[in-house]
Each structure stands twice: as structure tokens, then as C-alpha cells.
């Protein structure tokens, strides 16, 4: 029926796996923002959630790496990580194969996308779902953009993909929420983990909130790697959500560096013109 | 090497077989003696140095119940012992940002 919610959030594994090591004041403020995001999604009337994540070799490897992939199954298992390490028990999340098929068919009109009838969730989706659909009562449509194995998906193609997802969301009968998960600046899974370029993060989020296409697509991989680390490549998920939101203006609800979580922990959303609040 | 870890990280049955007999599970893969040793021990620092993608390595370390700070220390020790990461973007870039918890000196820019 329509796109009823568009937002972004962090997905770092430390958010759930190393919760007790974070400053409780900052951490709990972040968790509260996550919970408000959950409430906003419920209030939007979303009947399914598209989660655009930069996955981390849970499903796709360099022997066959798609630039874009969308899940097309009735359920998804996760997390692949050790449950104790991630702080999330094994779960089975609902999907909607028929809805996925309709979305994919529409996206394919303008963007070549791989589909996957098997998909295992890693922290890129499992951590956001832990907060946003803790009861696993909303169908999830998992989406991946290659942010891991160079050559990476170009930013302008991530934008085109987001436009296609937005158009597809308008074409189906269900109310759709779309969420991008990932970065922003971080150096995950390296000895540099814990470094955060907060100024870079806030500048990027300012551009994201203004839905400034030119600015968002002006980053080069070399600049991102130098200033925001290899984790910064995940801005592709944010850029796709910006495109899907079709010019809407956004608000950052929470953005604070939490080094033990390895990122500026972020919750932000767009005020969609098509939705009456 | 990375292909094996990718498959191991997502396959609980393979994890069980790896627990029982690591060398036997690794036998079908085209690995050097050094790579096999790194995977059997496991030597996290050597795997990092050899260029195993950080995300793949992180999940592997989690599988072995390696605590977070210990995992970071093992990667640092690997760089000190074996040298810079051979290839890939999951290297030590020397970025001097805020909130750093790394004791690694800057430079090491040859992996960009």
C-alpha cells in the first residue's frame, strides 16, 4: 500500500554482546531510542519490515558475491554467531515469501538483484531485530548490499537500489517499513576497534537528514576508508534508505559514540510525506 | 582458508565435526602447513596477518569463546609477531580518532 516508515540504526554485535561493558547512562539512552523506534514502527502500521543490512559473510562469499540480494523465504534462522558471544539466543524470524517475490519482481524492473530462498541472519539483522521485533511477530524481508568484499557496490547504485525498493514498497498491498542498519564510521574486527570519528558521523548524518543526494553520493571509497574505516563502507545501507524515502527530511533521535560497541550508536528516521501522523 | 571459515561459521554440523577432529575437517581444503596450523590451534594473530577478513575472523573467534579484549590483543600480537596484514581492507590503518583503544602505532598503510 505504501512506505509507512523509513529509518536507520546501528547493528554492531557489541550492542548486545558487550552490553555490560558500556557506560550504563549512554547505553540505556541508546536502548531507549531503539525502543522508541520499535514503537514508531508499530504506530506506523507496518505489516512487514525490509531490513537492509551489510551482512558479514553469513550467506554470501567471494565465490559468488552479489551487489544486491533480497531474501525470499517464509522464515529465517539466526544468529550464526555464538549466542553467548552475541547475547542473542538462536531464533527463527518470520518472512513472507510471496511478498518478497512481489517486491523483487518490481525491483528487478530497474535494478539487477539476486534473490535467496535461504538466508541466515548475522548480527547485521539480528541485533536490530532484538530491539525492534523482540517477539518476532512481523515478517522480515532481508536485504543485503555488498559492503564487505571489494569491488564494492557503487554509492550511486545503492541510491538507485533504494529508489527501486521505495517504488516496490508503494506497489505492494502491504504497509512497509524500511530500515537500514550499519556503520557509520568504525573499524570493526580489527585492533583499531573502538575508534570512532564522531565529527565525520555527524556530518554524514546531517547530509542524510537533509536527504542531500549530491552530498551523500560524493564520498569516495578511499575517503571513507581513510576517515571512517572499512566499517564506513556500510553507509550504502543508509543511502538506500535515503533514496527510498524520496526526498523526505530526517531526524537523528540518538547518536553517541560508545567505543566498546565500536560505533557512534545511531537511531534516525525520516518524516515520510505519504504518512499522516 | 577464508572459504573454510565462511562455511564453518555458518554450519553447526561442520562446527561439531571441527570440534571432534580439526585436521580431518581441513584435509579437503588446499591449505599450506602454516594455514593449517593457524586454523587448528587456532592462531588468531596469524590468521589476521594472513589476511582473513576481520568479520570472518571475528565470528571464528567467537566460536572459540575468545573474550573480546583477548581477541583484540591476539590480533595486535599477530601484527607484532608476523608483520602487517598481507591483504584486504581489514588492516591496521593507523587512524587516530577519538575513543581509541588500540596501542598499535600508526602507519601500516600498505594494505589500502
Interface residues (C-beta under 8 A of the other chain):
Chain A: X13 X14 X17 X18 X21 X56 X57 X58 X59 X61 X62 X63 X80 X81 X82 X84 X85 X86 X120 X122 X148 X149 X150 X185 X187 X188 X189 X190 X191 X192 X193 X194 X195 X196 X197 X198 X222 X225 X226 X227 X229 X230 X233 X257 X259
Chain B: X2 X3 X6 X9 X10 X53 X54 X55 X56 X57 X58 X59 X62 X63 X65 X68 X72 X75 X76 X79 X89 X90 X91 X92 X93 X95 X97 X98 X99 X100 X101 X102 X104 X112
